[in-house]
Amino acid sequence: MKSYFCWFLVLLGLAGCVDKYEHSPRLAADKAEEFASEAFVKKNYDAAYNLLADGTRRHVSPEQFRQTLTKNQSEPAPRKITATEYEPMPGEKAVYIYLEGDQGGAASNYRITMEGTAATGYKVLRFDRGSGFNLPGSERKRVPQ
């Protein structure tokens, strides 16, 4: 019985080690929409680059960023991009934001990983375009208005 109690205390201690961060889905979604608008709608690559997280900018030059975006934009630019859902990453200072782009009847899907918290604000850690990530997650929710 003593060994069960010891294991219980160890597990309880480990559970306390997981950091919990306060997220603001609306704030993260707003920043994701701002990035998507600059990068995919307006094609203002300099403004979009400035919205990247510091760690991302350390590994990707402005020219590499521009090349990546222009290489992957074979379809017409969407007229508007709207954040629809979010999914926090448990124990991380990050949240996934799922967006839909309106291309005049056709839709395009995006997932932008936002780094930060409600207290620090959010910057773009990475972005993906396509439909493979649009499978429902266990923590996925609608972005509050």
Secondary structure as GFF3:
##gff-version 3
##sequence-region A 1 145
A	DSSP	alpha_helix	2	17	.	.	.	ID=ss1
A	DSSP	alpha_helix	25	36	.	.	.	ID=ss2
A	DSSP	pi_helix	37	41	.	.	.	ID=ss3
A	DSSP	alpha_helix	45	49	.	.	.	ID=ss4
A	DSSP	alpha_helix	54	59	.	.	.	ID=ss5
A	DSSP	alpha_helix	62	71	.	.	.	ID=ss6
A	DSSP	beta_strand	80	88	.	.	.	ID=ss7
A	DSSP	beta_strand	94	102	.	.	.	ID=ss8
A	DSSP	beta_strand	107	117	.	.	.	ID=ss9
A	DSSP	beta_strand	121	129	.	.	.	ID=ss10
A	DSSP	beta_strand	141	142	.	.	.	ID=ss11
###
